[in-house]
């Protein structure tokens, strides 16, 4: 777990939300009044986090100094009920597995069927994460579960196939 720095707290109404990032992950949001925004951003940067101040939505009411830590970020408690960082934490016990949010494979064009991809992992402590591909057409659905190794190889095979599809005969392009 990374350490969240101690931010100034005055309790006045916040007007700025500061997004706290580590690498590519949005880990937390800190809320500040105008008087403490610059100081809070400097404290966050000294802690090794990227600070991105943004406006506060009109319906959000937070005091200066309030911090919300996202459960899926690197600032979350590591013993978060045994969930992996990517888990959506939505009824894992009933499902019998951890699951990430499903990512839809959307081409912004009409497609014959809907495809989604997600990470899944059995609740057993030694279980490895797997990739779940799901396709839906009308009321029919099909699902394929791949190991991380199989998914990695599939990624490379798809890249090769897409490269071949781009190279159409006579120097043209299919894609």
N, C-alpha and C positions, 0 to 999 in steps of 0.2 A: 504494500500500500504506500503510495506517495503521501507526503504530509501536506495538509492544507495549511497555508500560512494564517496567522492571526491577523484579521482585518480590523480596521477602525469601526467602532460601533457607536453610533450616537442616538439611534432610535427614531430619527426624523424620517419622514416619508421618503422612500427611495424614488429616484427619477431615472436611474441608469441601471441596466443589467450588464454585468461583465461576464462574458463567457470564458471559462477556464478550460484550456486545452492542454493535453499532453500528446505529442505525436499527432495522430489523425483523430484523436478521440475527444469529444466534448465530454468533460468529466464533471463539471459543476457550473453553477451560475451564482454570482455574488451580486447583491443589490446594494446600491449606494446612493447617498444624496450628492448634489453637485459639489459640496465642499470636500467630500472624501473620495471622489472618483479617481483623481490623479494619484493620491497617496495609495489607495487600494491597488490600482494597476501596477504601481512600482513594487509594492510588497509581493504581489503575485508573480511578477517577473523575476524578482530576486529568489523566489522559491523554485525557479526553473519551469514555471508554467507560462503558457502563452495567454495573455489577457486581451480580450477583444470587447471593448465597451460598445454596447448597442442601445437603442432606445427601449424604453419600457412600454409594453402594451398598455393601452388606456385602462383596461379593466383589472390590471394587476396592482395589488396593494401590498407592498412589503416595506418593512422598516430598514433603514440604513444599517448594514452589517449582517443582514440575513443571508445565509448561504444554503443553496440546495445542491446536494451531491447526488449525481445520477448513479443508480445501483449498478449500471453496466460499465461505468468508467473506472479508470485506474485509481481514483481516490476512494472508491467504495471499500467497505470493510471486506477483507479476504474471506472471512468465515461467514459470508452472507447466506446462511442456511445451506451451504454446500453447492450453491449455484455457480456454474461457469460464468465468466464476465459477459458472454454473448447471450445468455439465457433471458427469455422474456419474463420469467418468474410468474407465469400465469398457470396455476393449478398443476404443477409438475407431478405431485404425488398421485393425483387422479389419472393423469395421462401415462404415468410410469416412465416419463422421460423429460429431459430438459429440451427446450426447443427455442431457436432464435426466431425473430420476426421473419415471416416469409417475405422473400424478395420476389416480386413478380418480374418475369421476363417480358417486358412490354416494348414492342417495336414502334408504337404510336401509329400502327396501321391495323386494319382488321385482320385478324388471324383466325385460323380454323379452330384452334383450341388455346386455352390459357395455360401457361407454364409458370410454376413457382419453384423457388429453391430456398432451402433453409438448412441450418445445422441442427442435428438432433443428437442426443446422448442418453443412453439408459441411466437410470439412477444408481446403478451399481458403482461403487467407488473406483473400480479399475476399468470401467467402460471408457472406450475411446469415442470422441465425437465422430459423427458420420454426416454425409451430405444427403439430403432428401430432395429428390426431384419429383414434382407432382404435376400432372397434366389433367385438365378438365375439359371435356367437350360435352355440352348439354348437361345431362344428369350422370354421365359416366366419368369416372375418375381412375387414374392409374398412378402408382407411386413406385419409385425406384430409389433404393438406399445404397449409397456407395461409401466405401471407406475413404478416408482422406487421401490415401495413396491413389486409389482408383480415380477420385475426383481430380487430382493433380494431373494424372496421365490424360484423362478426358479433356482437361483444359488445353493441354498441348496438342492433342489430336484435333480438337476443334479449331485451334489456331492454324494447323496445317491445312485442314479442309477449307477453311475460309480463305486462306492464301491461294489455294488452288482454284477456288470459285472466282476469285478476283481476276485470275489470268484466263480470260476467255480466248477462244481461237482468233486468229488474225489480229492479235494485239488489242482486242477489245476488252471490255470489262463487264462481268455479270453483276457486280455489286456497285 
